[in-house]
Amino acid sequence: MKTTISSLKKGEKARIEAFDVESVPLKLLEMGCLPGNVVELLQIAPFGDPLYLNINGCHLAIRLETAREIEVTLLKKDVL
């Protein structure tokens, strides 16, 4: 089972590993949602969608459907 942004818990950080370019909007790529960048889950909306993220200092909200397409590697608390 792959780990995706949608499986992160509030406050967790992860490194973006891979995603299907066709399933991720171009705007997210322009805002830094790229392999190798660190993502932190800041907040989850009351009904679980959207997710509010910090990607390299850029705050953005993405749909749960999109978050399920972005594979990540969870970072330990002491990493960074």
All heavy atoms as a GROMACS GRO file, in nm:
protein
  618
    1MET      N    1   0.083  -0.118   0.000
    1MET     CA    2   0.000   0.000   0.000
    1MET      C    3   0.088   0.125   0.000
    1MET      O    4   0.180   0.139   0.080
    1MET     CB    5  -0.089  -0.001   0.124
    1MET     CG    6  -0.185   0.114   0.130
    1MET     SD    7  -0.293   0.096   0.272
    1MET     CE    8  -0.286   0.261   0.334
    2LYS      N    9   0.060   0.215  -0.090
    2LYS     CA   10   0.139   0.337  -0.098
    2LYS      C   11   0.088   0.442   0.002
    2LYS      O   12  -0.029   0.447   0.035
    2LYS     CB   13   0.136   0.393  -0.240
    2LYS     CG   14  -0.001   0.436  -0.286
    2LYS     CD   15   0.003   0.487  -0.428
    2LYS     CE   16  -0.138   0.531  -0.469
    2LYS     NZ   17  -0.143   0.581  -0.603
    3THR      N   18   0.181   0.524   0.049
    3THR     CA   19   0.146   0.634   0.139
    3THR      C   20   0.123   0.757   0.053
    3THR      O   21   0.206   0.790  -0.032
    3THR     CB   22   0.259   0.660   0.239
    3THR    OG1   23   0.287   0.540   0.310
    3THR    CG2   24   0.220   0.769   0.337
    4THR      N   25   0.012   0.826   0.075
    4THR     CA   26  -0.020   0.945  -0.002
    4THR      C   27  -0.046   1.062   0.093
    4THR      O   28  -0.057   1.044   0.214
    4THR     CB   29  -0.144   0.924  -0.089
    4THR    OG1   30  -0.257   0.898  -0.004
    4THR    CG2   31  -0.125   0.807  -0.186
    5ILE      N   32  -0.057   1.180   0.037
    5ILE     CA   33  -0.086   1.299   0.118
    5ILE      C   34  -0.216   1.280   0.195
    5ILE      O   35  -0.229   1.323   0.309
    5ILE     CB   36  -0.092   1.425   0.030
    5ILE    CG1   37   0.048   1.461  -0.018
    5ILE    CG2   38  -0.153   1.543   0.107
    5ILE    CD1   39   0.056   1.581  -0.110
    6SER      N   40  -0.312   1.210   0.137
    6SER     CA   41  -0.442   1.190   0.203
    6SER      C   42  -0.431   1.108   0.330
    6SER      O   43  -0.520   1.113   0.415
    6SER     CB   44  -0.541   1.126   0.106
    6SER     OG   45  -0.499   0.996   0.071
    7SER      N   46  -0.324   1.033   0.347
    7SER     CA   47  -0.308   0.949   0.466
    7SER      C   48  -0.230   1.019   0.579
    7SER      O   49  -0.212   0.961   0.686
    7SER     CB   50  -0.241   0.817   0.430
    7SER     OG   51  -0.111   0.839   0.381
    8LEU      N   52  -0.184   1.142   0.554
    8LEU     CA   53  -0.112   1.216   0.658
    8LEU      C   54  -0.207   1.260   0.768
    8LEU      O   55  -0.324   1.284   0.745
    8LEU     CB   56  -0.044   1.341   0.599
    8LEU     CG   57   0.068   1.319   0.498
    8LEU    CD1   58   0.118   1.453   0.446
    8LEU    CD2   59   0.182   1.239   0.558
    9LYS      N   60  -0.152   1.272   0.888
    9LYS     CA   61  -0.227   1.326   1.002
    9LYS      C   62  -0.184   1.471   1.022
    9LYS      O   63  -0.076   1.510   0.981
    9LYS     CB   64  -0.198   1.243   1.127
    9LYS     CG   65  -0.253   1.102   1.118
    9LYS     CD   66  -0.217   1.023   1.243
    9LYS     CE   67  -0.271   0.883   1.240
    9LYS     NZ   68  -0.227   0.802   1.130
   10LYS      N   69  -0.269   1.548   1.085
   10LYS     CA   70  -0.241   1.690   1.108
   10LYS      C   71  -0.105   1.707   1.175
   10LYS      O   72  -0.075   1.642   1.275
   10LYS     CB   73  -0.351   1.750   1.194
   10LYS     CG   74  -0.342   1.898   1.209
   10LYS     CD   75  -0.460   1.952   1.285
   10LYS     CE   76  -0.445   2.100   1.310
   10LYS     NZ   77  -0.557   2.156   1.385
   11GLY      N   78  -0.020   1.793   1.118
   11GLY     CA   79   0.112   1.820   1.172
   11GLY      C   80   0.223   1.732   1.115
   11GLY      O   81   0.340   1.762   1.136
   12GLU      N   82   0.188   1.626   1.044
   12GLU     CA   83   0.291   1.537   0.988
   12GLU      C   84   0.353   1.598   0.863
   12GLU      O   85   0.287   1.669   0.788
   12GLU     CB   86   0.232   1.400   0.953
   12GLU     CG   87   0.206   1.314   1.073
   12GLU     CD   88   0.163   1.174   1.036
   12GLU    OE1   89   0.092   1.155   0.934
   12GLU    OE2   90   0.199   1.082   1.110
   13LYS      N   91   0.481   1.566   0.844
   13LYS     CA   92   0.554   1.612   0.726
   13LYS      C   93   0.597   1.491   0.645
   13LYS      O   94   0.625   1.384   0.700
   13LYS     CB   95   0.678   1.692   0.766
   13LYS     CG   96   0.645   1.824   0.832
   13LYS     CD   97   0.770   1.900   0.864
   13LYS     CE   98   0.735   2.032   0.933
   13LYS     NZ   99   0.854   2.112   0.960
   14ALA      N  100   0.604   1.511   0.514
   14ALA     CA  101   0.645   1.403   0.424
   14ALA      C  102   0.714   1.463   0.303
   14ALA      O  103   0.698   1.582   0.273
   14ALA     CB  104   0.524   1.322   0.381
   15ARG      N  105   0.792   1.381   0.235
   15ARG     CA  106   0.859   1.422   0.111
   15ARG      C  107   0.779   1.365  -0.007
   15ARG      O  108   0.746   1.247  -0.008
   15ARG     CB  109   1.002   1.371   0.108
   15ARG     CG  110   1.076   1.407  -0.018
   15ARG     CD  111   1.226   1.394  -0.007
   15ARG     NE  112   1.279   1.509   0.067
   15ARG     CZ  113   1.326   1.506   0.192
   15ARG    NH1  114   1.329   1.395   0.260
   15ARG    NH2  115   1.372   1.614   0.250
   16ILE      N  116   0.750   1.450  -0.103
   16ILE     CA  117   0.677   1.407  -0.222
   16ILE      C  118   0.769   1.318  -0.304
   16ILE      O  119   0.882   1.355  -0.335
   16ILE     CB  120   0.630   1.527  -0.305
   16ILE    CG1  121   0.534   1.613  -0.222
   16ILE    CG2  122   0.563   1.481  -0.435
   16ILE    CD1  123   0.495   1.745  -0.288
   17GLU      N  124   0.719   1.199  -0.339
   17GLU     CA  125   0.799   1.103  -0.415
   17GLU      C  126   0.757   1.095  -0.562
   17GLU      O  127   0.841   1.103  -0.650
   17GLU     CB  128   0.790   0.964  -0.351
   17GLU     CG  129   0.848   0.957  -0.212
   17GLU     CD  130   0.997   0.988  -0.206
   17GLU    OE1  131   1.068   0.969  -0.306
   17GLU    OE2  132   1.042   1.034  -0.099
   18ALA      N  133   0.628   1.076  -0.587
   18ALA     CA  134   0.583   1.055  -0.724
   18ALA      C  135   0.433   1.082  -0.736
   18ALA      O  136   0.360   1.079  -0.638
   18ALA     CB  137   0.612   0.912  -0.767
   19PHE      N  138   0.391   1.109  -0.859
   19PHE     CA  139   0.250   1.125  -0.890
   19PHE      C  140   0.233   1.118  -1.041
   19PHE      O  141   0.330   1.136  -1.116
   19PHE     CB  142   0.192   1.256  -0.835
   19PHE     CG  143   0.269   1.378  -0.875
   19PHE    CD1  144   0.248   1.440  -0.996
   19PHE    CD2  145   0.364   1.432  -0.790
   19PHE    CE1  146   0.319   1.554  -1.032
   19PHE    CE2  147   0.436   1.545  -0.824
   19PHE     CZ  148   0.413   1.606  -0.947
   20ASP      N  149   0.111   1.094  -1.084
   20ASP     CA  150   0.078   1.093  -1.226
   20ASP      C  151   0.052   1.238  -1.266
   20ASP      O  152  -0.039   1.302  -1.214
   20ASP     CB  153  -0.044   1.006  -1.250
   20ASP     CG  154  -0.086   1.003  -1.395
   20ASP    OD1  155  -0.006   1.041  -1.482
   20ASP    OD2  156  -0.201   0.963  -1.421
   21VAL      N  157   0.130   1.291  -1.358
   21VAL     CA  158   0.118   1.430  -1.399
   21VAL      C  159  -0.023   1.462  -1.449
   21VAL      O  160  -0.073   1.573  -1.431
   21VAL     CB  161   0.224   1.465  -1.507
   21VAL    CG1  162   0.204   1.606  -1.559
   21VAL    CG2  163   0.363   1.447  -1.452
   22GLU      N  164  -0.089   1.364  -1.509
   22GLU     CA  165  -0.224   1.385  -1.561
   22GLU      C  166  -0.327   1.405  -1.450
   22GLU      O  167  -0.430   1.468  -1.471
   22GLU     CB  168  -0.266   1.266  -1.647
   22GLU     CG  169  -0.176   1.241  -1.766
   22GLU     CD  170  -0.178   1.354  -1.867
   22GLU    OE1  171  -0.286   1.411  -1.890
   22GLU    OE2  172  -0.069   1.388  -1.919
   23SER      N  173  -0.301   1.354  -1.330
   23SER     CA  174  -0.399   1.360  -1.221
   23SER      C  175  -0.379   1.480  -1.128
   23SER      O  176  -0.461   1.505  -1.042
   23SER     CB  177  -0.395   1.231  -1.140
   23SER     OG  178  -0.270   1.216  -1.078
   24VAL      N  179  -0.270   1.554  -1.146
   24VAL     CA  180  -0.240   1.669  -1.059
   24VAL      C  181  -0.254   1.797  -1.143
   24VAL      O  182  -0.189   1.810  -1.247
   24VAL     CB  183  -0.098   1.658  -0.999
   24VAL    CG1  184  -0.064   1.781  -0.919
   24VAL    CG2  185  -0.088   1.533  -0.914
   25PRO      N  186  -0.337   1.891  -1.098
   25PRO     CA  187  -0.354   2.016  -1.174
   25PRO      C  188  -0.222   2.092  -1.190
   25PRO      O  189  -0.137   2.093  -1.101
   25PRO     CB  190  -0.451   2.097  -1.088
   25PRO     CG  191  -0.521   1.996  -1.003
   25PRO     CD  192  -0.422   1.886  -0.980
   26LEU      N  193  -0.206   2.156  -1.304
   26LEU     CA  194  -0.085   2.232  -1.336
   26LEU      C  195  -0.057   2.338  -1.230
   26LEU      O  196   0.058   2.364  -1.195
   26LEU     CB  197  -0.098   2.296  -1.474
   26LEU     CG  198   0.020   2.380  -1.522
   26LEU    CD1  199   0.147   2.297  -1.529
   26LEU    CD2  200  -0.012   2.443  -1.656
   27LYS      N  201  -0.160   2.398  -1.175
   27LYS     CA  202  -0.144   2.503  -1.074
   27LYS      C  203  -0.067   2.450  -0.952
   27LYS      O  204   0.015   2.521  -0.895
   27LYS     CB  205  -0.281   2.556  -1.031
   27LYS     CG  206  -0.275   2.679  -0.947
   27LYS     CD  207  -0.223   2.795  -1.029
   27LYS     CE  208  -0.231   2.923  -0.949
   27LYS     NZ  209  -0.171   3.034  -1.020
   28LEU      N  210  -0.092   2.325  -0.912
   28LEU     CA  211  -0.019   2.267  -0.799
   28LEU      C  212   0.129   2.251  -0.831
   28LEU      O  213   0.214   2.275  -0.745
   28LEU     CB  214  -0.078   2.132  -0.760
   28LEU     CG  215  -0.213   2.134  -0.691
   28LEU    CD1  216  -0.258   1.991  -0.659
   28LEU    CD2  217  -0.209   2.216  -0.565
   29LEU      N  218   0.159   2.213  -0.952
   29LEU     CA  219   0.299   2.199  -0.993
   29LEU      C  220   0.368   2.336  -0.988
   29LEU      O  221   0.481   2.348  -0.941
   29LEU     CB  222   0.309   2.141  -1.134
   29LEU     CG  223   0.247   2.002  -1.153
   29LEU    CD1  224   0.255   1.961  -1.299
   29LEU    CD2  225   0.314   1.900  -1.064
   30GLU      N  226   0.299   2.439  -1.034
   30GLU     CA  227   0.355   2.574  -1.033
   30GLU      C  228   0.378   2.625  -0.891
   30GLU      O  229   0.466   2.707  -0.868
   30GLU     CB  230   0.261   2.670  -1.106
   30GLU     CG  231   0.253   2.644  -1.254
   30GLU     CD  232   0.145   2.726  -1.323
   30GLU    OE1  233   0.060   2.787  -1.254
   30GLU    OE2  234   0.145   2.727  -1.447
   31MET      N  235   0.300   2.575  -0.795
   31MET     CA  236   0.312   2.621  -0.656
   31MET      C  237   0.408   2.534  -0.574
   31MET      O  238   0.416   2.549  -0.453
   31MET     CB  239   0.174   2.625  -0.592
   31MET     CG  240   0.083   2.727  -0.658
   31MET     SD  241  -0.077   2.737  -0.582
   31MET     CE  242  -0.040   2.840  -0.442
   32GLY      N  243   0.480   2.443  -0.639
   32GLY     CA  244   0.584   2.368  -0.570
   32GLY      C  245   0.552   2.226  -0.535
   32GLY      O  246   0.628   2.160  -0.465
   33CYS      N  247   0.441   2.173  -0.581
   33CYS     CA  248   0.406   2.034  -0.554
   33CYS      C  249   0.484   1.946  -0.652
   33CYS      O  250   0.432   1.898  -0.752
   33CYS     CB  251   0.255   2.014  -0.571
   33CYS     SG  252   0.200   1.851  -0.521
   34LEU      N  253   0.611   1.927  -0.620
   34LEU     CA  254   0.703   1.854  -0.707
   34LEU      C  255   0.778   1.748  -0.627
   34LEU      O  256   0.799   1.764  -0.507
   34LEU     CB  257   0.804   1.950  -0.769
   34LEU     CG  258   0.746   2.060  -0.858
   34LEU    CD1  259   0.852   2.165  -0.886
   34LEU    CD2  260   0.693   2.000  -0.987
   35PRO      N  261   0.820   1.640  -0.692
   35PRO     CA  262   0.897   1.537  -0.622
   35PRO      C  263   1.020   1.596  -0.554
   35PRO      O  264   1.089   1.682  -0.609
   35PRO     CB  265   0.937   1.440  -0.734
   35PRO     CG  266   0.830   1.457  -0.836
   35PRO     CD  267   0.793   1.603  -0.831
   36GLY      N  268   1.044   1.554  -0.429
   36GLY     CA  269   1.156   1.602  -0.351
   36GLY      C  270   1.120   1.712  -0.254
   36GLY      O  271   1.191   1.736  -0.157
   37ASN      N  272   1.010   1.781  -0.277
   37ASN     CA  273   0.968   1.889  -0.187
   37ASN      C  274   0.897   1.832  -0.065
   37ASN      O  275   0.836   1.725  -0.070
   37ASN     CB  276   0.877   1.988  -0.259
   37ASN     CG  277   0.954   2.077  -0.355
   37ASN    OD1  278   1.077   2.080  -0.352
   37ASN    ND2  279   0.883   2.148  -0.439
   38VAL      N  280   0.904   1.906   0.044
   38VAL     CA  281   0.843   1.864   0.170
   38VAL      C  282   0.703   1.923   0.182
   38VAL      O  283   0.682   2.041   0.153
   38VAL     CB  284   0.931   1.907   0.290
   38VAL    CG1  285   0.861   1.876   0.422
   38VAL    CG2  286   1.065   1.838   0.283
   39VAL      N  287   0.609   1.840   0.224
   39VAL     CA  288   0.471   1.882   0.244
   39VAL      C  289   0.433   1.858   0.390
   39VAL      O  290   0.472   1.757   0.449
   39VAL     CB  291   0.375   1.807   0.148
   39VAL    CG1  292   0.381   1.658   0.168
   39VAL    CG2  293   0.233   1.855   0.164
   40GLU      N  294   0.359   1.953   0.448
   40GLU     CA  295   0.310   1.938   0.585
   40GLU      C  296   0.158   1.957   0.583
   40GLU      O  297   0.109   2.054   0.524
   40GLU     CB  298   0.373   2.043   0.676
   40GLU     CG  299   0.320   2.037   0.819
   40GLU     CD  300   0.377   2.146   0.909
   40GLU    OE1  301   0.449   2.233   0.860
   40GLU    OE2  302   0.346   2.142   1.029
   41LEU      N  303   0.087   1.867   0.648
   41LEU     CA  304  -0.058   1.880   0.658
   41LEU      C  305  -0.089   1.975   0.774
   41LEU      O  306  -0.059   1.945   0.889
   41LEU     CB  307  -0.123   1.744   0.681
   41LEU     CG  308  -0.275   1.746   0.693
   41LEU    CD1  309  -0.340   1.802   0.567
   41LEU    CD2  310  -0.328   1.607   0.722
   42LEU      N  311  -0.145   2.090   0.742
   42LEU     CA  312  -0.175   2.191   0.843
   42LEU      C  313  -0.314   2.174   0.902
   42LEU      O  314  -0.333   2.191   1.022
   42LEU     CB  315  -0.162   2.331   0.782
   42LEU     CG  316  -0.025   2.370   0.729
   42LEU    CD1  317  -0.031   2.506   0.661
   42LEU    CD2  318   0.078   2.368   0.839
   43GLN      N  319  -0.411   2.144   0.816
   43GLN     CA  320  -0.549   2.138   0.864
   43GLN      C  321  -0.634   2.054   0.769
   43GLN      O  322  -0.605   2.046   0.649
   43GLN     CB  323  -0.605   2.280   0.872
   43GLN     CG  324  -0.731   2.294   0.948
   43GLN     CD  325  -0.763   2.442   0.971
   43GLN    OE1  326  -0.697   2.531   0.921
   43GLN    NE2  327  -0.868   2.467   1.046
   44ILE      N  328  -0.738   1.994   0.824
   44ILE     CA  329  -0.834   1.917   0.745
   44ILE      C  330  -0.970   1.982   0.764
   44ILE      O  331  -1.011   2.012   0.876
   44ILE     CB  332  -0.839   1.770   0.791
   44ILE    CG1  333  -0.700   1.706   0.781
   44ILE    CG2  334  -0.940   1.692   0.707
   44ILE    CD1  335  -0.689   1.569   0.845
   45ALA      N  336  -1.041   2.006   0.655
   45ALA     CA  337  -1.173   2.067   0.662
   45ALA      C  338  -1.268   1.976   0.741
   45ALA      O  339  -1.245   1.855   0.751
   45ALA     CB  340  -1.227   2.092   0.522
   46PRO      N  341  -1.376   2.033   0.798
   46PRO     CA  342  -1.468   1.956   0.883
   46PRO      C  343  -1.518   1.825   0.822
   46PRO      O  344  -1.532   1.726   0.892
   46PRO     CB  345  -1.582   2.053   0.907
   46PRO     CG  346  -1.519   2.187   0.898
   46PRO     CD  347  -1.412   2.173   0.792
   47PHE      N  348  -1.544   1.820   0.693
   47PHE     CA  349  -1.593   1.697   0.632
   47PHE      C  350  -1.481   1.619   0.563
   47PHE      O  351  -1.507   1.529   0.483
   47PHE     CB  352  -1.707   1.727   0.535
   47PHE     CG  353  -1.831   1.777   0.604
   47PHE    CD1  354  -1.868   1.910   0.596
   47PHE    CD2  355  -1.908   1.691   0.681
   47PHE    CE1  356  -1.981   1.957   0.662
   47PHE    CE2  357  -2.020   1.736   0.747
   47PHE     CZ  358  -2.057   1.869   0.738
   48GLY      N  359  -1.355   1.654   0.592
   48GLY     CA  360  -1.241   1.580   0.540
   48GLY      C  361  -1.191   1.625   0.404
   48GLY      O  362  -1.097   1.568   0.350
   49ASP      N  363  -1.253   1.725   0.345
   49ASP     CA  364  -1.215   1.771   0.212
   49ASP      C  365  -1.246   1.919   0.202
   49ASP      O  366  -1.360   1.958   0.232
   49ASP     CB  367  -1.293   1.693   0.108
   49ASP     CG  368  -1.246   1.714  -0.036
   49ASP    OD1  369  -1.134   1.764  -0.054
   49ASP    OD2  370  -1.321   1.680  -0.128
   50PRO      N  371  -1.151   2.006   0.170
   50PRO     CA  372  -1.015   1.983   0.124
   50PRO      C  373  -0.914   1.973   0.238
   50PRO      O  374  -0.950   1.987   0.355
   50PRO     CB  375  -0.986   2.109   0.041
   50PRO     CG  376  -1.064   2.216   0.110
   50PRO     CD  377  -1.189   2.147   0.160
   51LEU      N  378  -0.789   1.950   0.200
   51LEU     CA  379  -0.678   1.946   0.293
   51LEU      C  380  -0.596   2.074   0.275
   51LEU      O  381  -0.572   2.117   0.163
   51LEU     CB  382  -0.588   1.824   0.265
   51LEU     CG  383  -0.657   1.688   0.262
   51LEU    CD1  384  -0.555   1.580   0.224
   51LEU    CD2  385  -0.720   1.657   0.394
   52TYR      N  386  -0.554   2.134   0.386
   52TYR     CA  387  -0.476   2.256   0.383
   52TYR      C  388  -0.331   2.220   0.408
   52TYR      O  389  -0.298   2.162   0.512
   52TYR     CB  390  -0.529   2.354   0.489
   52TYR     CG  391  -0.469   2.491   0.485
   52TYR    CD1  392  -0.472   2.568   0.368
   52TYR    CD2  393  -0.411   2.545   0.597
   52TYR    CE1  394  -0.417   2.695   0.366
   52TYR    CE2  395  -0.357   2.673   0.597
   52TYR     CZ  396  -0.360   2.747   0.480
   52TYR     OH  397  -0.306   2.873   0.478
   53LEU      N  398  -0.243   2.253   0.314
   53LEU     CA  399  -0.104   2.209   0.317
   53LEU      C  400  -0.005   2.325   0.315
   53LEU      O  401  -0.038   2.434   0.269
   53LEU     CB  402  -0.074   2.122   0.194
   53LEU     CG  403  -0.167   2.006   0.165
   53LEU    CD1  404  -0.134   1.947   0.029
   53LEU    CD2  405  -0.159   1.902   0.273
   54ASN      N  406   0.116   2.295   0.360
   54ASN     CA  407   0.230   2.383   0.345
   54ASN      C  408   0.332   2.306   0.261
   54ASN      O  409   0.383   2.204   0.305
   54ASN     CB  410   0.289   2.421   0.481
   54ASN     CG  411   0.412   2.507   0.469
   54ASN    OD1  412   0.460   2.539   0.361
   54ASN    ND2  413   0.466   2.546   0.582
   55ILE      N  414   0.359   2.356   0.142
   55ILE     CA  415   0.458   2.294   0.056
   55ILE      C  416   0.566   2.398   0.030
   55ILE      O  417   0.542   2.497  -0.040
   55ILE     CB  418   0.398   2.244  -0.077
   55ILE    CG1  419   0.289   2.141  -0.050
   55ILE    CG2  420   0.507   2.185  -0.166
   55ILE    CD1  421   0.218   2.090  -0.175
   56ASN      N  422   0.682   2.379   0.092
   56ASN     CA  423   0.796   2.471   0.079
   56ASN      C  424   0.755   2.616   0.106
   56ASN      O  425   0.790   2.706   0.031
   56ASN     CB  426   0.860   2.458  -0.058
   56ASN     CG  427   0.940   2.331  -0.072
   56ASN    OD1  428   0.965   2.262   0.026
   56ASN    ND2  429   0.979   2.299  -0.192
   57GLY      N  430   0.678   2.638   0.210
   57GLY     CA  431   0.639   2.773   0.249
   57GLY      C  432   0.517   2.827   0.178
   57GLY      O  433   0.471   2.936   0.207
   58CYS      N  434   0.463   2.754   0.083
   58CYS     CA  435   0.344   2.795   0.009
   58CYS      C  436   0.222   2.724   0.069
   58CYS      O  437   0.220   2.601   0.073
   58CYS     CB  438   0.361   2.760  -0.138
   58CYS     SG  439   0.229   2.819  -0.241
   59HIS      N  440   0.125   2.798   0.116
   59HIS     CA  441   0.006   2.739   0.176
   59HIS      C  442  -0.100   2.723   0.069
   59HIS      O  443  -0.132   2.819  -0.002
   59HIS     CB  444  -0.047   2.827   0.289
   59HIS     CG  445   0.045   2.832   0.405
   59HIS    ND1  446   0.001   2.837   0.534
   59HIS    CD2  447   0.181   2.828   0.415
   59HIS    CE1  448   0.104   2.839   0.617
   59HIS    NE2  449   0.214   2.834   0.545
   60LEU      N  450  -0.156   2.601   0.058
   60LEU     CA  451  -0.259   2.577  -0.040
   60LEU      C  452  -0.354   2.467   0.006
   60LEU      O  453  -0.320   2.388   0.093
   60LEU     CB  454  -0.197   2.540  -0.176
   60LEU     CG  455  -0.103   2.421  -0.179
   60LEU    CD1  456  -0.146   2.327  -0.288
   60LEU    CD2  457   0.036   2.470  -0.207
   61ALA      N  458  -0.471   2.468  -0.052
   61ALA     CA  459  -0.571   2.367  -0.022
   61ALA      C  460  -0.588   2.279  -0.146
   61ALA      O  461  -0.594   2.330  -0.258
   61ALA     CB  462  -0.703   2.433   0.014
   62ILE      N  463  -0.593   2.148  -0.124
   62ILE     CA  464  -0.616   2.058  -0.236
   62ILE      C  465  -0.730   1.962  -0.201
   62ILE      O  466  -0.756   1.934  -0.085
   62ILE     CB  467  -0.489   1.979  -0.276
   62ILE    CG1  468  -0.445   1.882  -0.166
   62ILE    CG2  469  -0.377   2.072  -0.314
   62ILE    CD1  470  -0.334   1.788  -0.210
   63ARG      N  471  -0.794   1.914  -0.304
   63ARG     CA  472  -0.904   1.820  -0.286
   63ARG      C  473  -0.849   1.685  -0.241
   63ARG      O  474  -0.738   1.645  -0.277
   63ARG     CB  475  -0.980   1.804  -0.417
   63ARG     CG  476  -1.045   1.934  -0.462
   63ARG     CD  477  -1.114   1.917  -0.593
   63ARG     NE  478  -1.228   1.826  -0.570
   63ARG     CZ  479  -1.302   1.779  -0.666
   63ARG    NH1  480  -1.278   1.810  -0.791
   63ARG    NH2  481  -1.403   1.698  -0.638
   64LEU      N  482  -0.928   1.615  -0.165
   64LEU     CA  483  -0.891   1.482  -0.116
   64LEU      C  484  -0.862   1.389  -0.233
   64LEU      O  485  -0.768   1.309  -0.230
   64LEU     CB  486  -1.002   1.426  -0.027
   64LEU     CG  487  -0.974   1.297   0.046
   64LEU    CD1  488  -0.853   1.311   0.137
   64LEU    CD2  489  -1.095   1.254   0.126
   65GLU      N  490  -0.940   1.401  -0.337
   65GLU     CA  491  -0.922   1.319  -0.458
   65GLU      C  492  -0.782   1.338  -0.518
   65GLU      O  493  -0.716   1.241  -0.557
   65GLU     CB  494  -1.029   1.361  -0.560
   65GLU     CG  495  -1.020   1.293  -0.693
   65GLU     CD  496  -1.125   1.346  -0.789
   65GLU    OE1  497  -1.232   1.392  -0.744
   65GLU    OE2  498  -1.099   1.343  -0.910
   66THR      N  499  -0.734   1.460  -0.520
   66THR     CA  500  -0.599   1.489  -0.572
   66THR      C  501  -0.494   1.441  -0.474
   66THR      O  502  -0.391   1.385  -0.514
   66THR     CB  503  -0.583   1.640  -0.597
   66THR    OG1  504  -0.685   1.684  -0.688
   66THR    CG2  505  -0.447   1.672  -0.654
   67ALA      N  506  -0.517   1.459  -0.344
   67ALA     CA  507  -0.422   1.417  -0.241
   67ALA      C  508  -0.397   1.267  -0.246
   67ALA      O  509  -0.288   1.220  -0.212
   67ALA     CB  510  -0.472   1.457  -0.103
   68ARG      N  511  -0.496   1.191  -0.287
   68ARG     CA  512  -0.481   1.045  -0.297
   68ARG      C  513  -0.389   1.003  -0.411
   68ARG      O  514  -0.344   0.889  -0.415
   68ARG     CB  515  -0.618   0.980  -0.316
   68ARG     CG  516  -0.703   0.984  -0.193
   68ARG     CD  517  -0.833   0.909  -0.214
   68ARG     NE  518  -0.911   0.912  -0.092
   68ARG     CZ  519  -1.039   0.946  -0.085
   68ARG    NH1  520  -1.104   0.979  -0.194
   68ARG    NH2  521  -1.102   0.945   0.031
   69GLU      N  522  -0.359   1.094  -0.503
   69GLU     CA  523  -0.275   1.062  -0.620
   69GLU      C  524  -0.128   1.096  -0.599
   69GLU      O  525  -0.045   1.060  -0.681
   69GLU     CB  526  -0.328   1.139  -0.742
   69GLU     CG  527  -0.470   1.105  -0.780
   69GLU     CD  528  -0.488   0.960  -0.820
   69GLU    OE1  529  -0.397   0.905  -0.886
   69GLU    OE2  530  -0.592   0.903  -0.786
   70ILE      N  531  -0.094   1.164  -0.489
   70ILE     CA  532   0.043   1.210  -0.467
   70ILE      C  533   0.110   1.123  -0.362
   70ILE      O  534   0.076   1.129  -0.244
   70ILE     CB  535   0.044   1.358  -0.424
   70ILE    CG1  536  -0.026   1.444  -0.530
   70ILE    CG2  537   0.188   1.406  -0.403
   70ILE    CD1  538  -0.048   1.588  -0.489
   71GLU      N  539   0.206   1.041  -0.406
   71GLU     CA  540   0.278   0.951  -0.316
   71GLU      C  541   0.384   1.028  -0.238
   71GLU      O  542   0.452   1.114  -0.292
   71GLU     CB  543   0.344   0.840  -0.395
   71GLU     CG  544   0.246   0.744  -0.459
   71GLU     CD  545   0.315   0.633  -0.534
   71GLU    OE1  546   0.415   0.578  -0.481
   71GLU    OE2  547   0.270   0.600  -0.643
   72VAL      N  548   0.397   0.993  -0.110
   72VAL     CA  549   0.492   1.059  -0.022
   72VAL      C  550   0.565   0.958   0.066
   72VAL      O  551   0.520   0.844   0.081
   72VAL     CB  552   0.423   1.163   0.070
   72VAL    CG1  553   0.363   1.275  -0.012
   72VAL    CG2  554   0.318   1.100   0.158
   73THR      N  555   0.676   1.002   0.123
   73THR     CA  556   0.747   0.925   0.225
   73THR      C  557   0.742   1.007   0.352
   73THR      O  558   0.786   1.122   0.354
   73THR     CB  559   0.894   0.903   0.184
   73THR    OG1  560   0.897   0.831   0.062
   73THR    CG2  561   0.968   0.825   0.291
   74LEU      N  562   0.687   0.949   0.456
   74LEU     CA  563   0.672   1.017   0.585
   74LEU      C  564   0.810   1.048   0.643
   74LEU      O  565   0.900   0.965   0.640
   74LEU     CB  566   0.593   0.927   0.680
   74LEU     CG  567   0.536   0.990   0.805
   74LEU    CD1  568   0.442   1.104   0.770
   74LEU    CD2  569   0.466   0.887   0.888
   75LEU      N  570   0.826   1.170   0.694
   75LEU     CA  571   0.951   1.212   0.756
   75LEU      C  572   0.938   1.198   0.908
   75LEU      O  573   0.833   1.226   0.964
   75LEU     CB  574   0.983   1.357   0.721
   75LEU     CG  575   1.005   1.386   0.574
   75LEU    CD1  576   1.027   1.535   0.553
   75LEU    CD2  577   1.124   1.309   0.520
   76LYS      N  578   1.046   1.158   0.969
   76LYS     CA  579   1.047   1.149   1.116
   76LYS      C  580   1.050   1.288   1.174
   76LYS      O  581   1.096   1.383   1.110
   76LYS     CB  582   1.167   1.067   1.162
   76LYS     CG  583   1.158   0.923   1.115
   76LYS     CD  584   1.275   0.843   1.162
   76LYS     CE  585   1.259   0.701   1.109
   76LYS     NZ  586   1.373   0.619   1.132
   77LYS      N  587   1.006   1.301   1.297
   77LYS     CA  588   0.998   1.432   1.364
   77LYS      C  589   1.131   1.506   1.367
   77LYS      O  590   1.136   1.626   1.353
   77LYS     CB  591   0.947   1.415   1.508
   77LYS     CG  592   0.810   1.356   1.516
   77LYS     CD  593   0.708   1.464   1.521
   77LYS     CE  594   0.572   1.398   1.542
   77LYS     NZ  595   0.464   1.483   1.507
   78ASP      N  596   1.243   1.435   1.382
   78ASP     CA  597   1.373   1.501   1.395
   78ASP      C  598   1.439   1.531   1.260
   78ASP      O  599   1.544   1.590   1.256
   78ASP     CB  600   1.467   1.417   1.481
   78ASP     CG  601   1.488   1.277   1.426
   78ASP    OD1  602   1.404   1.231   1.346
   78ASP    OD2  603   1.587   1.213   1.464
   79VAL      N  604   1.377   1.491   1.148
   79VAL     CA  605   1.433   1.515   1.016
   79VAL      C  606   1.392   1.653   0.969
   79VAL      O  607   1.279   1.693   0.986
   79VAL     CB  608   1.385   1.408   0.915
   79VAL    CG1  609   1.434   1.441   0.776
   79VAL    CG2  610   1.433   1.272   0.956
   80LEU      N  611   1.481   1.726   0.908
   80LEU     CA  612   1.467   1.862   0.854
   80LEU      C  613   1.551   1.949   0.936
   80LEU      O  614   1.625   2.017   0.934
   80LEU     CB  615   1.324   1.915   0.853
   80LEU     CG  616   1.232   1.859   0.748
   80LEU    CD1  617   1.095   1.927   0.761
   80LEU    CD2  618   1.282   1.884   0.609
   0.00000   0.00000   0.00000
